[in-house]
Amino acid sequence: MNIYRQTNCSRTLYSTYQTVLHNALPNNPRLLIVGYGFGDLHFNRLLSRLTRIHEDGRRVVLIGWVLPGMRGEYWAPDANFMEWPGAQAIQCMARLSRQDDLFGRPYINPWVSRDSRCRIYLEGFQDAIHNHGVEIIRFLTK
């Protein structure tokens, strides 16, 4: 397969994912994001629509993984000291949680927004499912 066909196929898949997300957000106030680094501005913009559309009816769960040394006391107001999340991730998570000061307190797994509409789990997918699976399901189905 030549490089053009590979690239074209990837663009088609990406476009499909983007269209599915765009169409699903207005109809569903629940969002589960697993392993996304928030590096795509177009997807971030789509994700941010959830908060505008559903406001206090939204429920957002973000599951990711951050090195243990980047959690706890290093979950601090100055994100420049952390490798992840970067500026784009911080902006998108702030919009989803409707909270500009994501780093105003030590990280506790999970981090929960002040309005309790957004939960962030940063100890990996296995930990989130094994130790918090029931609470995630209850939160998303409330």
DSSP file (Angstrom, degrees, kcal/mol; ACC not computed):
  #  RESIDUE AA STRUCTURE BP1 BP2  ACC     N-H-->O    O-->H-N    N-H-->O    O-->H-N    TCO  KAPPA ALPHA  PHI   PSI    X-CA   Y-CA   Z-CA
    1    1 A M              0   0    0      0, 0.0     2,-0.1     0, 0.0     0, 0.0   0.000 360.0 360.0 360.0 132.5    0.0    0.0    0.0
    2    2 A N     >  -     0   0    0      1,-0.1     4,-1.9     4,-0.0     3,-0.2  -0.365 360.0-108.6 -81.5 165.1    1.4    3.4   -0.9
    3    3 A I  H  > S+     0   0    0      1,-0.2     4,-2.6     2,-0.2     5,-0.2   0.822 115.4  58.4 -63.1 -33.5    1.8    6.3    1.5
    4    4 A Y  H  > S+     0   0    0      1,-0.2     4,-3.0     2,-0.2    -1,-0.2   0.936 107.4  46.1 -62.4 -46.0   -1.0    8.3   -0.2
    5    5 A R  H  > S+     0   0    0     -3,-0.2     4,-2.4     2,-0.2    -1,-0.2   0.885 112.8  50.3 -66.3 -37.5   -3.6    5.5    0.4
    6    6 A Q  H  X S+     0   0    0     -4,-1.9     4,-2.2     2,-0.2    -1,-0.2   0.942 114.6  43.7 -62.9 -46.8   -2.5    5.1    4.0
    7    7 A T  H  X S+     0   0    0     -4,-2.6     4,-2.5     2,-0.2    -2,-0.2   0.917 113.9  50.0 -65.3 -44.2   -2.7    8.8    4.7
    8    8 A N  H  X S+     0   0    0     -4,-3.0     4,-2.1    -5,-0.2    -1,-0.2   0.901 110.7  50.0 -62.7 -41.3   -6.0    9.1    2.9
    9    9 A C  H  X S+     0   0    0     -4,-2.4     4,-2.4    -5,-0.2    -1,-0.2   0.918 110.5  50.4 -62.6 -43.9   -7.5    6.2    4.8
   10   10 A S  H  X S+     0   0    0     -4,-2.2     4,-2.7     1,-0.2    -2,-0.2   0.907 109.7  50.4 -61.8 -42.1   -6.4    7.7    8.1
   11   11 A R  H  X S+     0   0    0     -4,-2.5     4,-2.8     2,-0.2    -1,-0.2   0.902 109.5  51.3 -63.0 -40.0   -7.9   11.0    7.2
   12   12 A T  H  X S+     0   0    0     -4,-2.1     4,-2.2     2,-0.2    -2,-0.2   0.931 112.1  45.9 -63.4 -45.3  -11.2    9.3    6.4
   13   13 A L  H  X S+     0   0    0     -4,-2.4     4,-2.6     2,-0.2    -2,-0.2   0.929 113.6  49.4 -61.9 -44.9  -11.2    7.5    9.7
   14   14 A Y  H  X S+     0   0    0     -4,-2.7     4,-2.6     1,-0.2    -2,-0.2   0.924 110.7  50.0 -60.2 -45.6  -10.4   10.6   11.6
   15   15 A S  H  X S+     0   0    0     -4,-2.8     4,-2.3     1,-0.2    -1,-0.2   0.884 110.2  51.2 -60.9 -39.3  -13.1   12.5    9.8
   16   16 A T  H  X S+     0   0    0     -4,-2.2     4,-2.6     2,-0.2    -2,-0.2   0.933 110.2  48.2 -63.6 -46.9  -15.6    9.8   10.7
   17   17 A Y  H  X S+     0   0    0     -4,-2.6     4,-2.5     1,-0.2     5,-0.2   0.913 112.2  49.9 -59.6 -42.9  -14.6    9.9   14.4
   18   18 A Q  H  X S+     0   0    0     -4,-2.6     4,-2.6     1,-0.2    -1,-0.2   0.906 111.6  47.9 -63.6 -42.0  -14.9   13.7   14.3
   19   19 A T  H  X S+     0   0    0     -4,-2.3     4,-2.4     2,-0.2    -2,-0.2   0.909 111.2  50.4 -65.6 -43.1  -18.4   13.5   12.7
   20   20 A V  H  X S+     0   0    0     -4,-2.6     4,-2.0     2,-0.2    -2,-0.2   0.934 113.4  45.7 -61.5 -46.4  -19.6   10.8   15.1
   21   21 A L  H  X S+     0   0    0     -4,-2.5     4,-2.2     1,-0.2    -2,-0.2   0.932 111.6  52.2 -62.5 -45.6  -18.5   12.9   18.1
   22   22 A H  H  < S+     0   0    0     -4,-2.6    -1,-0.2     1,-0.2    -2,-0.2   0.898 114.5  42.5 -56.8 -43.1  -20.0   16.1   16.7
   23   23 A N  H  < S+     0   0    0     -4,-2.4     4,-0.4     1,-0.2    -1,-0.2   0.790 114.4  50.5 -76.5 -28.3  -23.3   14.4   16.2
   24   24 A A  H >X S+     0   0    0     -4,-2.0     4,-0.9    -5,-0.2     3,-0.9   0.835  94.6  70.9 -80.3 -33.3  -23.3   12.6   19.6
   25   25 A L  G >< S+     0   0    0     -4,-2.2     3,-0.8     1,-0.3    -1,-0.2   0.871  94.7  51.0 -58.1 -43.5  -22.5   15.5   21.9
   26   26 A P  G 34 S+     0   0    0      0, 0.0    -1,-0.3     0, 0.0    -2,-0.1   0.800 115.1  44.6 -65.1 -24.7  -25.8   17.4   21.6
   27   27 A N  G <4 S+     0   0    0     -3,-0.9    -2,-0.2    -4,-0.4    -3,-0.1   0.535 112.7  50.8 -95.7  -7.9  -27.8   14.2   22.4
   28   28 A N    <<  -     0   0    0     -4,-0.9    -1,-0.2    -3,-0.8    26,-0.1  -0.947  50.4-171.4-139.2 115.5  -25.7   13.0   25.3
   29   29 A P        +     0   0    0      0, 0.0    30,-2.5     0, 0.0     2,-0.4   0.445  69.3  88.7 -82.2   1.0  -24.6   14.9   28.4
   30   30 A R  E     +a   59   0A   0     28,-0.2     2,-0.4    30,-0.1    30,-0.2  -0.824  53.7 179.1-103.1 138.5  -22.3   12.0   29.5
   31   31 A L  E     -a   60   0A   0     28,-2.3    30,-2.6    -2,-0.4     2,-0.5  -0.979  12.8-172.0-143.3 126.6  -18.7   11.8   28.3
   32   32 A L  E     -a   61   0A   0     -2,-0.4     2,-0.5    28,-0.2    30,-0.2  -0.979   9.6-173.4-117.0 118.3  -16.1    9.2   29.1
   33   33 A I  E     -a   62   0A   0     28,-3.1    30,-3.3    -2,-0.5     2,-0.5  -0.961   2.7-175.4-116.3 122.2  -12.6   10.1   27.8
   34   34 A V  E     -a   63   0A   0     -2,-0.5    30,-0.2    28,-0.2    28,-0.0  -0.971  64.2 -14.4-123.4 122.2   -9.9    7.4   28.2
   35   35 A G  S    S+     0   0    0     28,-3.2     2,-0.5    -2,-0.5    29,-0.1   0.683  84.3 144.0  70.2  21.0   -6.2    7.9   27.3
   36   36 A Y        -     0   0    0     27,-0.4    -1,-0.2     1,-0.1    -3,-0.0  -0.824  37.3-160.9 -96.4 129.5   -6.6   11.1   25.3
   37   37 A G        -     0   0    0     -2,-0.5    49,-0.3    27,-0.0    52,-0.2   0.417  35.1-122.7 -90.0   0.9   -3.8   13.7   25.6
   38   38 A F        +     0   0    0      1,-0.1    54,-0.1    50,-0.1    -2,-0.0   0.803  68.2 135.3  64.3  32.1   -5.8   16.6   24.4
   39   39 A G        +     0   0    0     49,-0.1     2,-0.7     1,-0.1    -1,-0.1   0.501  46.5  81.7 -88.4  -3.8   -3.3   17.3   21.6
   40   40 A D     >  -     0   0    0      1,-0.2     4,-2.5     2,-0.0     5,-0.2  -0.894  60.3-162.6-109.4 112.6   -5.9   17.9   18.9
   41   41 A L  H  > S+     0   0    0     -2,-0.7     4,-2.3     1,-0.2     5,-0.2   0.842  89.9  54.4 -62.5 -35.3   -7.5   21.4   18.8
   42   42 A H  H  > S+     0   0    0      2,-0.2     4,-2.0     1,-0.2    -1,-0.2   0.939 111.8  43.3 -66.2 -45.9  -10.4   20.3   16.7
   43   43 A F  H  > S+     0   0    0      2,-0.2     4,-3.1     1,-0.2     5,-0.2   0.909 112.3  54.4 -64.6 -40.5  -11.4   17.5   19.1
   44   44 A N  H  X S+     0   0    0     -4,-2.5     4,-2.3     1,-0.2    -2,-0.2   0.907 107.6  49.9 -59.6 -41.4  -10.8   19.8   22.0
   45   45 A R  H  X S+     0   0    0     -4,-2.3     4,-0.9     2,-0.2    -1,-0.2   0.910 111.6  48.4 -63.7 -41.8  -13.2   22.3   20.5
   46   46 A L  H >X S+     0   0    0     -4,-2.0     3,-0.9     1,-0.2     4,-0.6   0.933 111.2  50.2 -62.8 -45.2  -15.8   19.6   20.0
   47   47 A L  H >X S+     0   0    0     -4,-3.1     3,-1.3     1,-0.3     4,-0.5   0.878 104.2  58.9 -60.6 -38.0  -15.4   18.4   23.6
   48   48 A S  H >X S+     0   0    0     -4,-2.3     4,-1.2     1,-0.3     3,-0.6   0.759  92.0  69.7 -64.3 -24.0  -15.8   21.9   24.9
   49   49 A R  H <X S+     0   0    0     -3,-0.9     4,-3.0    -4,-0.9     5,-0.3   0.826  85.0  70.0 -62.0 -31.0  -19.2   22.1   23.3
   50   50 A L  H <X S+     0   0    0     -3,-1.3     4,-2.7    -4,-0.6     5,-0.4   0.906  99.5  46.5 -54.4 -44.7  -20.5   19.5   25.9
   51   51 A T  H <X S+     0   0    0     -3,-0.6     4,-1.9    -4,-0.5    -1,-0.2   0.907 114.2  47.1 -66.5 -42.4  -20.2   22.1   28.6
   52   52 A R  H  < S+     0   0    0     -4,-1.2    -2,-0.2     2,-0.2    -1,-0.2   0.898 118.3  41.6 -66.1 -39.5  -22.0   24.8   26.6
   53   53 A I  H  < S+     0   0    0     -4,-3.0    -2,-0.2     1,-0.1    -3,-0.2   0.929 130.6  22.0 -74.9 -45.6  -24.7   22.5   25.5
   54   54 A H  H >< S+     0   0    0     -4,-2.7     3,-3.2    -5,-0.3     4,-0.3   0.568  77.9 173.1-105.5 -10.9  -25.5   20.6   28.7
   55   55 A E  G >< S+     0   0    0     -4,-1.9     3,-1.3    -5,-0.4    -1,-0.2  -0.088  77.2   4.8  40.1-115.2  -24.1   23.0   31.4
   56   56 A D  G 3  S+     0   0    0      1,-0.3    -1,-0.3     3,-0.0    -5,-0.1   0.538 126.0  67.2 -77.4  -5.4  -25.1   21.5   34.8
   57   57 A G  G <  S+     0   0    0     -3,-3.2    -1,-0.3    -6,-0.1    -2,-0.2   0.505  80.9 105.5 -87.6  -4.2  -26.6   18.4   33.3
   58   58 A R    <   -     0   0    0     -3,-1.3     2,-0.4    -4,-0.3   -28,-0.2  -0.372  49.0-167.1 -79.3 155.3  -23.2   17.1   32.1
   59   59 A R  E     -a   30   0A   0    -30,-2.5   -28,-2.3    -2,-0.1     2,-0.4  -0.960  11.9-176.6-138.3 120.6  -21.2   14.3   33.6
   60   60 A V  E     -ab  31 118A   0     57,-2.6    59,-2.6    -2,-0.4     2,-0.5  -0.975   9.9-174.4-125.7 130.7  -17.5   14.0   32.4
   61   61 A V  E     -ab  32 119A   0    -30,-2.6   -28,-3.1    -2,-0.4     2,-0.5  -0.992   5.1-169.4-122.5 124.5  -15.0   11.3   33.4
   62   62 A L  E     -ab  33 120A   0     57,-2.7    59,-3.3    -2,-0.5     2,-0.5  -0.963   2.7-171.2-112.7 124.8  -11.4   11.7   32.2
   63   63 A I  E     +ab  34 121A   0    -30,-3.3   -28,-3.2    -2,-0.5   -27,-0.4  -0.972  24.0 135.1-119.2 122.7   -9.1    8.7   32.6
   64   64 A G        -     0   0    0     57,-3.0    60,-2.8    -2,-0.5     2,-0.4  -0.768  45.3-111.3-145.1-169.8   -5.4    9.1   32.0
   65   65 A W  B     +D  123   0B   0     -2,-0.2     2,-0.4    58,-0.2    58,-0.2  -0.983  25.1 177.8-140.4 127.6   -2.1    8.2   33.4
   66   66 A V        -     0   0    0     56,-2.2     5,-0.1    -2,-0.4    -2,-0.0  -0.976  43.6 -94.3-125.2 140.4    0.5   10.5   34.9
   67   67 A L    >   -     0   0    0     -2,-0.4     3,-2.5     1,-0.1     4,-0.4  -0.210  37.7-116.9 -50.3 139.7    3.8    9.4   36.4
   68   68 A P  G >  S+     0   0    0      0, 0.0     3,-1.5     0, 0.0    -1,-0.1   0.840 114.9  58.2 -51.6 -37.2    3.4    9.0   40.2
   69   69 A G  G 3  S+     0   0    0      1,-0.3     5,-0.1     3,-0.1    -2,-0.1   0.653 100.8  57.7 -68.1 -14.3    6.0   11.7   40.8
   70   70 A M  G <  S+     0   0    0     -3,-2.5    -1,-0.3     3,-0.1     2,-0.1   0.467 101.6  67.6 -94.1  -2.6    3.8   14.1   38.9
   71   71 A R  S X  S+     0   0    0     -3,-1.5     3,-1.7    -4,-0.4     2,-0.2  -0.345  89.5  24.6-100.1-174.0    0.8   13.5   41.2
   72   72 A G  G >  S+     0   0    0      1,-0.3     3,-1.8     2,-0.2    35,-1.1  -0.366 130.2  11.8  64.1-123.1    0.3   14.5   44.8
   73   73 A E  G 3  S+     0   0    0      1,-0.3    -1,-0.3    -2,-0.2    -3,-0.1   0.697 127.4  59.3 -65.5 -17.5    2.4   17.4   45.9
   74   74 A Y  G <  S+     0   0    0     -3,-1.7     2,-2.0    -5,-0.1    -1,-0.3   0.538  73.7  97.6 -89.5  -5.8    3.3   18.2   42.3
   75   75 A W    <   +     0   0    0     -3,-1.8    -1,-0.1    32,-0.1    30,-0.1  -0.625  67.0 148.5 -77.2  85.8   -0.3   18.7   41.2
   76   76 A A        -     0   0    0     -2,-2.0    28,-0.2     2,-0.2     5,-0.1  -0.716  66.4 -97.7-127.4 166.2    0.3   22.4   41.7
   77   77 A P  S    S+     0   0    0      0, 0.0     2,-1.0     0, 0.0    26,-0.2   0.760 108.4  70.4 -59.1 -25.9   -0.9   25.7   40.3
   78   78 A D    >   -     0   0    0      1,-0.2     3,-1.5    25,-0.1    -2,-0.2  -0.769  59.5-178.6 -98.1  96.6    2.1   26.0   38.0
   79   79 A A  G >   +     0   0    0     -2,-1.0     3,-1.9     1,-0.3    -1,-0.2   0.580  67.7  87.0 -70.9  -8.5    1.6   23.3   35.3
   80   80 A N  G 3  S+     0   0    0      1,-0.3    -1,-0.3    -3,-0.1    -2,-0.0   0.717  82.9  60.0 -62.9 -19.1    5.0   24.3   33.7
   81   81 A F  G <  S+     0   0    0     -3,-1.5     2,-0.3    -7,-0.1    -1,-0.3   0.533  96.7  74.6 -84.8  -6.2    6.6   21.9   36.1
   82   82 A M    <   -     0   0    0     -3,-1.9   -12,-0.0     3,-0.2    -7,-0.0  -0.826  68.6-147.6-109.6 146.2    4.7   18.9   34.8
   83   83 A E  S    S+     0   0    0     -2,-0.3    -1,-0.1     1,-0.3    -4,-0.0   0.878  80.8  56.8 -73.9 -39.4    5.2   17.1   31.5
   84   84 A W  S    S+     0   0    0      1,-0.2    -1,-0.3    -3,-0.1     2,-0.1  -0.990  84.4  45.1-140.9 140.7    1.5   16.4   31.2
   85   85 A P  S    S-     0   0    0      0, 0.0    -1,-0.2     0, 0.0    -3,-0.2   0.430  78.4-164.5 -82.1 148.0   -1.0   17.9   31.2
   86   86 A G     >  -     0   0    0    -49,-0.3     4,-2.6    -2,-0.1     5,-0.2  -0.193  40.4 -81.6 -85.7-175.7    0.2   20.5   28.7
   87   87 A A  H  > S+     0   0    0      1,-0.2     4,-2.4     2,-0.2     5,-0.2   0.882 128.7  49.3 -58.3 -43.3   -1.5   23.9   28.0
   88   88 A Q  H  > S+     0   0    0      2,-0.2     4,-2.3     1,-0.2    -1,-0.2   0.904 112.3  48.2 -65.8 -40.5   -4.0   22.4   25.6
   89   89 A A  H  > S+     0   0    0    -52,-0.2     4,-3.0     2,-0.2     5,-0.3   0.918 111.4  50.4 -64.4 -42.8   -5.1   19.7   28.0
   90   90 A I  H  X S+     0   0    0     -4,-2.6     4,-2.4     1,-0.2    -2,-0.2   0.918 110.8  49.1 -62.1 -44.2   -5.4   22.2   30.8
   91   91 A Q  H  X S+     0   0    0     -4,-2.4     4,-1.9     2,-0.2    -1,-0.2   0.927 114.8  44.0 -62.0 -45.3   -7.6   24.5   28.7
   92   92 A C  H  X S+     0   0    0     -4,-2.3     4,-2.7     2,-0.2     5,-0.2   0.926 114.4  48.3 -68.6 -43.8   -9.9   21.7   27.6
   93   93 A M  H  X S+     0   0    0     -4,-3.0     4,-2.2     1,-0.2     6,-0.2   0.876 109.8  54.0 -63.7 -35.6  -10.1   20.1   31.1
   94   94 A A  H  X>S+     0   0    0     -4,-2.4     5,-1.8    -5,-0.3     4,-1.0   0.904 110.9  45.6 -64.2 -40.4  -10.8   23.6   32.5
   95   95 A R  H  <5S+     0   0    0     -4,-1.9     3,-0.2     2,-0.2    -2,-0.2   0.925 113.5  48.8 -68.0 -43.9  -13.7   24.0   30.1
   96   96 A L  H  <5S+     0   0    0     -4,-2.7    -2,-0.2     1,-0.2    -1,-0.2   0.861 120.3  37.0 -64.2 -35.1  -15.1   20.5   30.7
   97   97 A S  H  <5S-     0   0    0     -4,-2.2    18,-0.4    -5,-0.2    -1,-0.2   0.560 101.2-132.8 -92.3  -8.8  -14.9   21.0   34.5
   98   98 A R  T  <5S+     0   0    0     -4,-1.0     2,-0.4    -3,-0.2    -3,-0.2   0.902  71.2 117.6  54.1  43.5  -16.0   24.7   34.3
   99   99 A Q      < -     0   0    0     -5,-1.8     3,-0.3    -6,-0.2    -2,-0.2  -0.927  48.5-169.9-145.0 113.7  -13.1   25.4   36.7
  100  100 A D  S    S+     0   0    0     -2,-0.4     2,-1.0     1,-0.2     3,-0.2   0.766  82.3  62.7 -75.2 -25.9  -10.1   27.6   35.8
  101  101 A D    >   +     0   0    0      1,-0.2     3,-1.4    -7,-0.1    -1,-0.2  -0.515  56.6 155.1-102.3  66.6   -8.0   26.6   38.8
  102  102 A L  T 3  S+     0   0    0     -2,-1.0     3,-0.3    -3,-0.3    -1,-0.2   0.795  74.7  47.9 -59.7 -28.9   -7.6   22.9   38.2
  103  103 A F  T 3  S+     0   0    0     -3,-0.2    -1,-0.3     1,-0.2   -25,-0.1  -0.007  72.6 114.2-107.0  28.8   -4.4   22.9   40.2
  104  104 A G  S <  S+     0   0    0     -3,-1.4    -1,-0.2   -28,-0.2    -2,-0.1   0.472  81.2  25.2 -80.6  -0.7   -5.5   24.7   43.3
  105  105 A R  S    S-     0   0    0     -3,-0.3     3,-0.1   -30,-0.1     0, 0.0  -0.967  99.1 -73.2-153.3 164.0   -5.2   21.8   45.6
  106  106 A P        -     0   0    0      0, 0.0     2,-0.3     0, 0.0   -33,-0.2  -0.271  57.9-100.4 -60.9 148.7   -3.2   18.5   45.9
  107  107 A Y        -     0   0    0    -35,-1.1     2,-0.4    -4,-0.1   -35,-0.2  -0.557  41.1-178.7 -72.5 128.2   -4.3   15.8   43.5
  108  108 A I        -     0   0    0     -2,-0.3     4,-0.0    -3,-0.1    -3,-0.0  -0.997  42.5 -86.0-125.2 133.3   -6.5   13.1   45.1
  109  109 A N  S    S+     0   0    0     -2,-0.4    12,-0.1     1,-0.1     2,-0.1  -0.711 119.1  27.0 -85.1 114.1   -7.6   10.2   43.0
  110  110 A P  S    S-     0   0    0      0, 0.0     2,-0.5     0, 0.0    11,-0.2   0.569  84.5-149.9 -88.1 159.1  -10.1   11.1   41.6
  111  111 A W  E     -C  120   0A   0      9,-2.8     9,-2.9    -2,-0.1     2,-0.4  -0.774  19.8-161.1 -82.0 132.6   -9.9   14.9   41.3
  112  112 A V  E     -C  119   0A   0     -2,-0.5     7,-0.2     7,-0.2   -15,-0.0  -0.970  15.6-120.5-122.7 131.4  -13.5   16.2   41.4
  113  113 A S    >   -     0   0    0      5,-2.6     3,-1.9    -2,-0.4     5,-0.1  -0.224  30.1-108.3 -64.3 158.3  -14.6   19.6   40.1
  114  114 A R  T 3  S+     0   0    0      1,-0.3    -1,-0.1     2,-0.1   -16,-0.1   0.839 122.5  49.0 -58.2 -34.4  -16.2   22.0   42.5
  115  115 A D  T 3  S-     0   0    0    -18,-0.4    -1,-0.3     1,-0.0    -2,-0.1   0.414 108.8-127.5 -87.4   4.7  -19.6   21.5   40.8
  116  116 A S  S <  S+     0   0    0     -3,-1.9    -2,-0.1     2,-0.2     3,-0.1   0.677  80.6 111.7  61.6  21.3  -19.1   17.7   41.0
  117  117 A R        +     0   0    0    -20,-0.2   -57,-2.6     1,-0.1     2,-0.4   0.538  70.0  50.6 -98.9  -9.2  -19.8   17.4   37.2
  118  118 A C  E     -b   60   0A   0    -59,-0.2    -5,-2.6   -21,-0.2     2,-0.4  -0.995  60.1-172.8-135.5 133.6  -16.3   16.3   36.2
  119  119 A R  E     -bC  61 112A   0    -59,-2.6   -57,-2.7    -2,-0.4     2,-0.5  -0.990   6.4-161.3-127.7 133.8  -14.0   13.6   37.6
  120  120 A I  E     -bC  62 111A   0     -9,-2.9    -9,-2.8    -2,-0.4     2,-0.5  -0.965   4.1-171.7-120.6 122.2  -10.4   13.1   36.6
  121  121 A Y  E     +b   63   0A   0    -59,-3.3   -57,-3.0    -2,-0.5     3,-0.3  -0.959   8.5 172.9-111.9 118.4   -8.6    9.8   37.2
  122  122 A L        +     0   0    0     -2,-0.5   -56,-2.2   -59,-0.2     3,-0.1   0.106  57.6  85.1-116.2  21.5   -4.8   10.0   36.5
  123  123 A E  B    S-D   65   0B   0      1,-0.3     4,-0.5   -58,-0.2   -58,-0.2   0.112 101.5 -89.8-110.0  22.4   -3.6    6.6   37.8
  124  124 A G     >  -     0   0    0    -60,-2.8     4,-2.2    -3,-0.3    -1,-0.3   0.014  38.0 -79.3  95.0 162.2   -4.4    4.7   34.6
  125  125 A F  H  > S+     0   0    0      2,-0.2     4,-2.7     1,-0.2     5,-0.3   0.905 124.4  53.4 -66.0 -44.7   -7.2    2.8   33.1
  126  126 A Q  H  > S+     0   0    0      1,-0.2     4,-2.9     2,-0.2     5,-0.3   0.928 111.9  45.3 -60.1 -45.5   -6.6   -0.4   35.1
  127  127 A D  H  >>S+     0   0    0     -4,-0.5     4,-2.8     2,-0.2     5,-0.6   0.923 112.4  52.0 -62.6 -43.8   -6.7    1.5   38.4
  128  128 A A  H  X5S+     0   0    0     -4,-2.2     4,-1.4     1,-0.2     8,-0.2   0.922 117.4  37.3 -60.3 -44.8   -9.8    3.5   37.4
  129  129 A I  H  X5S+     0   0    0     -4,-2.7     4,-1.2     3,-0.2     5,-0.2   0.927 121.1  44.2 -74.3 -44.9  -11.8    0.4   36.5
  130  130 A H  H  <5S+     0   0    0     -4,-2.9    -2,-0.2    -5,-0.3    -3,-0.2   0.925 129.3  23.6 -67.5 -45.0  -10.5   -1.9   39.2
  131  131 A N  H  <5S+     0   0    0     -4,-2.8    -3,-0.2    -5,-0.3    -1,-0.2   0.644 139.3  21.6 -98.9 -16.4  -10.7    0.6   42.1
  132  132 A H  H  X<S+     0   0    0     -4,-1.4     4,-2.5    -5,-0.6     5,-0.2   0.286  82.5 113.1-135.2   9.4  -13.4    3.1   40.9
  133  133 A G  H  X S+     0   0    0     -4,-1.2     4,-2.4     1,-0.2     5,-0.2   0.893  81.4  47.0 -55.6 -46.4  -15.4    1.2   38.2
  134  134 A V  H  > S+     0   0    0     -5,-0.2     4,-2.6     1,-0.2    -1,-0.2   0.924 113.6  47.9 -64.3 -44.3  -18.6    1.1   40.2
  135  135 A E  H  > S+     0   0    0      2,-0.2     4,-2.5     1,-0.2    -1,-0.2   0.871 111.0  52.0 -66.5 -34.4  -18.4    4.8   41.2
  136  136 A I  H  X S+     0   0    0     -4,-2.5     4,-2.6    -8,-0.2    -2,-0.2   0.939 111.4  46.7 -64.7 -46.2  -17.7    5.8   37.6
  137  137 A I  H  X S+     0   0    0     -4,-2.4     4,-1.6    -5,-0.2    -2,-0.2   0.929 113.9  47.7 -62.0 -45.3  -20.7    3.9   36.3
  138  138 A R  H  X S+     0   0    0     -4,-2.6     4,-0.7     1,-0.2    -1,-0.2   0.923 112.6  49.9 -61.0 -43.6  -22.9    5.4   39.0
  139  139 A F  H >< S+     0   0    0     -4,-2.5     3,-0.7     1,-0.2    -2,-0.2   0.922 113.3  44.9 -62.1 -45.0  -21.6    8.8   38.2
  140  140 A L  H 3< S+     0   0    0     -4,-2.6    -1,-0.2     1,-0.2    -2,-0.2   0.715 117.0  44.9 -74.7 -20.2  -22.2    8.5   34.5
  141  141 A T  H 3<        0   0    0     -4,-1.6    -1,-0.2    -5,-0.2    -2,-0.2   0.392 360.0 360.0-104.5   3.6  -25.7    7.0   34.9
  142  142 A K    <<        0   0    0     -4,-0.7    -1,-0.2    -3,-0.7    -2,-0.1   0.487 360.0 360.0 -59.8 360.0  -27.0    9.4   37.6
